[in-house]
Amino acid sequence: MDLKDILAANLRRLRQAQDLTQEELADRAGLSARYIGAVERGDASARITIVGRIAEALGVEPAELIRKTGAIPD
């Protein structure tokens, strides 16, 4: 699993844990819902500044978005 896939899985998990829609998260982060969806699917790569904006919108450290956890398969 590459870093883009790890980011996608963590983003989806963290967003859903907060009961946020992609639209709500996008609004908080100042991004489009379409872009959030593309990142969650692993169709788009996010620049580090965007990872920071998403992390801030979720109230987590940016490292939480790129950390490989036990819930993410190899």
DRENTORKOL-3810 file (N, C-alpha, C; in nm, 4 decimals):
REM DRENTORKOL-3810
@n.u->0.0851; n.v->-0.1176; n.w->0.0000; ca.u->0.0000; ca.v->0.0000; ca.w->0.0000; c.u->0.0896; c.v->0.1237; c.w->0.0000
@n.u->0.0657; n.v->0.2139; n.w->-0.0940; ca.u->0.1493; ca.v->0.3339; ca.w->-0.1003; c.u->0.0899; c.v->0.4454; c.w->-0.0144
@n.u->0.1648; n.v->0.5520; n.w->-0.0017; ca.u->0.1259; ca.v->0.6622; ca.w->0.0869; c.u->-0.0072; c.v->0.7253; c.w->0.0461
@n.u->-0.0336; n.v->0.7321; n.w->-0.0831; ca.u->-0.1601; ca.v->0.7885; ca.w->-0.1301; c.u->-0.2775; c.v->0.7035; c.w->-0.0824
@n.u->-0.2615; n.v->0.5711; n.w->-0.0830; ca.u->-0.3671; ca.v->0.4818; ca.w->-0.0355; c.u->-0.3853; c.v->0.4924; c.w->0.1158
@n.u->-0.2758; n.v->0.5083; n.w->0.1879; ca.u->-0.2822; ca.v->0.5249; ca.w->0.3334; c.u->-0.3564; c.v->0.6537; c.w->0.3674
@n.u->-0.3218; n.v->0.7617; n.w->0.2975; ca.u->-0.3908; ca.v->0.8895; ca.w->0.3179; c.u->-0.5395; c.v->0.8738; c.w->0.2892
@n.u->-0.5732; n.v->0.8070; n.w->0.1811; ca.u->-0.7140; ca.v->0.7882; ca.w->0.1439; c.u->-0.7902; c.v->0.7144; c.w->0.2529
@n.u->-0.7342; n.v->0.6059; n.w->0.3012; ca.u->-0.8018; ca.v->0.5249; ca.w->0.4036; c.u->-0.8152; c.v->0.6009; c.w->0.5349
@n.u->-0.7101; n.v->0.6701; n.w->0.5756; ca.u->-0.7149; ca.v->0.7461; ca.w->0.7013; c.u->-0.8122; c.v->0.8623; c.w->0.6914
@n.u->-0.8122; n.v->0.9306; n.w->0.5794; ca.u->-0.9043; ca.v->1.0427; ca.w->0.5612; c.u->-1.0483; c.v->0.9952; c.w->0.5730
@n.u->-1.0816; n.v->0.8875; n.w->0.5047; ca.u->-1.2174; ca.v->0.8333; ca.w->0.5094; c.u->-1.2534; c.v->0.7921; c.w->0.6523
@n.u->-1.1629; n.v->0.7207; n.w->0.7187; ca.u->-1.1881; ca.v->0.6727; ca.w->0.8550; c.u->-1.2106; c.v->0.7890; c.w->0.9520
@n.u->-1.1235; n.v->0.8883; n.w->0.9464; ca.u->-1.1334; ca.v->1.0021; ca.w->1.0378; c.u->-1.2574; c.v->1.0870; c.w->1.0093
@n.u->-1.2891; n.v->1.1052; n.w->0.8829; ca.u->-1.4080; ca.v->1.1835; ca.w->0.8464; c.u->-1.5343; c.v->1.1130; c.w->0.8936
@n.u->-1.5426; n.v->0.9841; n.w->0.8688; ca.u->-1.6608; ca.v->0.9088; ca.w->0.9090; c.u->-1.6737; c.v->0.9004; c.w->1.0611
@n.u->-1.5609; n.v->0.8916; n.w->1.1315; ca.u->-1.5641; ca.v->0.8864; ca.w->1.2782; c.u->-1.6240; c.v->1.0138; c.w->1.3372
@n.u->-1.6141; n.v->1.1235; n.w->1.2635; ca.u->-1.6703; ca.v->1.2511; ca.w->1.3102; c.u->-1.8078; c.v->1.2780; c.w->1.2491
@n.u->-1.8620; n.v->1.1787; n.w->1.1802; ca.u->-1.9934; ca.v->1.1927; ca.w->1.1151; c.u->-2.0000; c.v->1.3130; c.w->1.0227
@n.u->-1.8924; n.v->1.3343; n.w->0.9491; ca.u->-1.8886; ca.v->1.4441; ca.w->0.8528; c.u->-1.9099; c.v->1.3902; c.w->0.7122
@n.u->-1.9828; n.v->1.4638; n.w->0.6317; ca.u->-1.9910; ca.v->1.4308; ca.w->0.4901; c.u->-1.8674; c.v->1.4878; c.w->0.4221
@n.u->-1.8443; n.v->1.4442; n.w->0.3003; ca.u->-1.7338; ca.v->1.5021; ca.w->0.2235; c.u->-1.7572; c.v->1.6509; c.w->0.2034
@n.u->-1.8803; n.v->1.6893; n.w->0.1844; ca.u->-1.9129; ca.v->1.8306; ca.w->0.1643; c.u->-1.8818; c.v->1.9133; c.w->0.2886
@n.u->-1.9174; n.v->1.8597; n.w->0.4064; ca.u->-1.8901; ca.v->1.9319; ca.w->0.5311; c.u->-1.7403; c.v->1.9471; c.w->0.5548
@n.u->-1.6666; n.v->1.8399; n.w->0.5314; ca.u->-1.5213; ca.v->1.8473; ca.w->0.5484; c.u->-1.4607; c.v->1.9448; c.w->0.4481
@n.u->-1.5061; n.v->1.9370; n.w->0.3255; ca.u->-1.4550; ca.v->2.0276; ca.w->0.2228; c.u->-1.4787; c.v->2.1731; c.w->0.2617
@n.u->-1.5965; n.v->2.2023; n.w->0.3131; ca.u->-1.6288; ca.v->2.3382; ca.w->0.3558; c.u->-1.5356; c.v->2.3835; c.w->0.4675
@n.u->-1.5128; n.v->2.2980; n.w->0.5646; ca.u->-1.4224; ca.v->2.3318; ca.w->0.6756; c.u->-1.2796; c.v->2.3567; c.w->0.6276
@n.u->-1.2370; n.v->2.2792; n.w->0.5278; ca.u->-1.0988; ca.v->2.2877; ca.w->0.4796; c.u->-1.0818; c.v->2.3895; c.w->0.3675
@n.u->-1.1921; n.v->2.4451; n.w->0.3174; ca.u->-1.1838; ca.v->2.5404; ca.w->0.2071; c.u->-1.1475; c.v->2.4730; c.w->0.0757
@n.u->-1.1967; n.v->2.3505; n.w->0.0581; ca.u->-1.1698; ca.v->2.2727; ca.w->-0.0631; c.u->-1.3024; c.v->2.2315; c.w->-0.1252
@n.u->-1.2972; n.v->2.1717; n.w->-0.2420; ca.u->-1.4206; ca.v->2.1232; ca.w->-0.3031; c.u->-1.4486; c.v->1.9806; c.w->-0.2561
@n.u->-1.5756; n.v->1.9475; n.w->-0.2491; ca.u->-1.6155; ca.v->1.8122; ca.w->-0.2109; c.u->-1.5653; c.v->1.7123; c.w->-0.3149
@n.u->-1.5627; n.v->1.7542; n.w->-0.4381; ca.u->-1.5125; ca.v->1.6665; ca.w->-0.5456; c.u->-1.3663; c.v->1.6304; c.w->-0.5210
@n.u->-1.2868; n.v->1.7274; n.w->-0.4780; ca.u->-1.1452; ca.v->1.7026; ca.w->-0.4495; c.u->-1.1295; c.v->1.6098; c.w->-0.3292
@n.u->-1.2067; n.v->1.6341; n.w->-0.2225; ca.u->-1.2013; ca.v->1.5466; ca.w->-0.1051; c.u->-1.2347; c.v->1.4035; c.w->-0.1474
@n.u->-1.3366; n.v->1.3866; n.w->-0.2284; ca.u->-1.3744; ca.v->1.2539; ca.w->-0.2772; c.u->-1.2635; c.v->1.1880; c.w->-0.3564
@n.u->-1.1964; n.v->1.2661; n.w->-0.4398; ca.u->-1.0867; ca.v->1.2118; ca.w->-0.5205; c.u->-0.9703; c.v->1.1677; c.w->-0.4324
@n.u->-0.9403; n.v->1.2436; n.w->-0.3284; ca.u->-0.8333; ca.v->1.2062; ca.w->-0.2357; c.u->-0.8738; c.v->1.0794; c.w->-0.1604
@n.u->-0.9985; n.v->1.0718; n.w->-0.1166; ca.u->-1.0463; ca.v->0.9527; ca.w->-0.0450; c.u->-1.0426; c.v->0.8278; c.w->-0.1312
@n.u->-1.0631; n.v->0.8416; n.w->-0.2600; ca.u->-1.0574; ca.v->0.7267; ca.w->-0.3509; c.u->-0.9152; c.v->0.6937; c.w->-0.3935
@n.u->-0.8219; n.v->0.7829; n.w->-0.3623; ca.u->-0.6846; ca.v->0.7634; ca.w->-0.4051; c.u->-0.6629; c.v->0.8044; c.w->-0.5499
@n.u->-0.7590; n.v->0.8792; n.w->-0.6047; ca.u->-0.7488; ca.v->0.9254; ca.w->-0.7433; c.u->-0.6682; c.v->1.0537; c.w->-0.7559
@n.u->-0.6498; n.v->1.1253; n.w->-0.6460; ca.u->-0.5759; ca.v->1.2516; ca.w->-0.6471; c.u->-0.4715; c.v->1.2495; c.w->-0.5368
@n.u->-0.3572; n.v->1.3059; n.w->-0.5666; ca.u->-0.2531; ca.v->1.3223; ca.w->-0.4653; c.u->-0.2715; c.v->1.4597; c.w->-0.4012
@n.u->-0.2510; n.v->1.4656; n.w->-0.2712; ca.u->-0.2662; ca.v->1.5918; ca.w->-0.1996; c.u->-0.1292; c.v->1.6489; c.w->-0.1661
@n.u->-0.1099; n.v->1.7762; n.w->-0.1979; ca.u->0.0138; ca.v->1.8444; ca.w->-0.1576; c.u->0.0174; c.v->1.8525; c.w->-0.0064
@n.u->0.1351; n.v->1.8708; n.w->0.0469; ca.u->0.1522; ca.v->1.8743; ca.w->0.1919; c.u->0.0718; c.v->1.9882; c.w->0.2555
@n.u->0.0587; n.v->2.0993; n.w->0.1881; ca.u->-0.0201; ca.v->2.2094; ca.w->0.2427; c.u->-0.1681; c.v->2.1715; c.w->0.2514
@n.u->-0.2151; n.v->2.0922; n.w->0.1564; ca.u->-0.3534; ca.v->2.0463; ca.w->0.1573; c.u->-0.3736; c.v->1.9446; c.w->0.2696
@n.u->-0.2761; n.v->1.8567; n.w->0.2898; ca.u->-0.2836; ca.v->1.7616; ca.w->0.4016; c.u->-0.2979; c.v->1.8392; c.w->0.5322
@n.u->-0.2244; n.v->1.9480; n.w->0.5447; ca.u->-0.2338; ca.v->2.0318; ca.w->0.6638; c.u->-0.3715; c.v->2.0940; c.w->0.6806
@n.u->-0.4293; n.v->2.1417; n.w->0.5726; ca.u->-0.5630; ca.v->2.2017; ca.w->0.5795; c.u->-0.6694; c.v->2.0987; c.w->0.6170
@n.u->-0.6576; n.v->1.9790; n.w->0.5598; ca.u->-0.7530; ca.v->1.8728; ca.w->0.5913; c.u->-0.7377; c.v->1.8312; c.w->0.7370
@n.u->-0.6143; n.v->1.8160; n.w->0.7825; ca.u->-0.5896; ca.v->1.7779; ca.w->0.9220; c.u->-0.6486; c.v->1.8813; c.w->1.0167
@n.u->-0.6270; n.v->2.0084; n.w->0.9872; ca.u->-0.6811; ca.v->2.1146; ca.w->1.0718; c.u->-0.8343; c.v->2.1089; c.w->1.0747
@n.u->-0.8943; n.v->2.0841; n.w->0.9600; ca.u->-1.0406; ca.v->2.0756; ca.w->0.9526; c.u->-1.0941; c.v->1.9574; c.w->1.0328
@n.u->-1.0142; n.v->1.8508; n.w->1.0416; ca.u->-1.0539; ca.v->1.7326; ca.w->1.1185; c.u->-1.0129; c.v->1.7431; c.w->1.2658
@n.u->-0.9286; n.v->1.8408; n.w->1.2992; ca.u->-0.8823; ca.v->1.8562; ca.w->1.4369; c.u->-0.7807; c.v->1.7511; c.w->1.4771
@n.u->-0.6995; n.v->1.7066; n.w->1.3808; ca.u->-0.5957; ca.v->1.6073; ca.w->1.4085; c.u->-0.4611; c.v->1.6594; c.w->1.3599
@n.u->-0.3553; n.v->1.5952; n.w->1.4054; ca.u->-0.2217; ca.v->1.6278; ca.w->1.3547; c.u->-0.2086; c.v->1.5730; c.w->1.2127
@n.u->-0.1375; n.v->1.6414; n.w->1.1240; ca.u->-0.1206; ca.v->1.5917; ca.w->0.9872; c.u->-0.0655; c.v->1.4492; c.w->0.9805
@n.u->0.0184; n.v->1.4136; n.w->1.0765; ca.u->0.0756; ca.v->1.2786; ca.w->1.0772; c.u->-0.0318; c.v->1.1709; c.w->1.0869
@n.u->-0.1459; n.v->1.2040; n.w->1.1482; ca.u->-0.2549; ca.v->1.1058; ca.w->1.1596; c.u->-0.3087; c.v->1.0660; c.w->1.0220
@n.u->-0.2957; n.v->1.1535; n.w->0.9262; ca.u->-0.3461; ca.v->1.1247; ca.w->0.7922; c.u->-0.2522; c.v->1.0357; c.w->0.7116
@n.u->-0.1260; n.v->1.0324; n.w->0.7484; ca.u->-0.0314; ca.v->0.9520; ca.w->0.6696; c.u->0.0303; c.v->0.8382; c.w->0.7492
@n.u->-0.0170; n.v->0.8193; n.w->0.8718; ca.u->0.0351; ca.v->0.7112; ca.w->0.9569; c.u->-0.0310; c.v->0.5798; c.w->0.9188
@n.u->0.0504; n.v->0.4784; n.w->0.8965; ca.u->-0.0017; ca.v->0.3454; ca.w->0.8694; c.u->-0.0478; c.v->0.2851; c.w->1.0007
@n.u->-0.1742; n.v->0.2436; n.w->1.0048; ca.u->-0.2291; ca.v->0.1847; ca.w->1.1272; c.u->-0.2584; c.v->0.0373; c.w->1.1038
@n.u->-0.2902; n.v->-0.0333; n.w->1.2098; ca.u->-0.3239; ca.v->-0.1740; ca.w->1.1983; c.u->-0.4494; c.v->-0.1990; c.w->1.1172
@n.u->-0.5350; n.v->-0.0968; n.w->1.1036; ca.u->-0.6594; ca.v->-0.1115; ca.w->1.0294; c.u->-0.6392; c.v->-0.1041; c.w->0.8779
@n.u->-0.5167; n.v->-0.0677; n.w->0.8371; ca.u->-0.4883; ca.v->-0.0523; ca.w->0.6945; c.u->-0.4001; c.v->-0.1685; c.w->0.6508
@n.u->-0.4483; n.v->-0.2532; n.w->0.5606; ca.u->-0.3688; ca.v->-0.3690; ca.w->0.5169; c.u->-0.2502; c.v->-0.3281; c.w->0.4332
@n.u->-0.1489; n.v->-0.4147; n.w->0.4270; ca.u->-0.0301; ca.v->-0.3910; ca.w->0.3417; c.u->-0.0641; c.v->-0.3995; c.w->0.1962
END
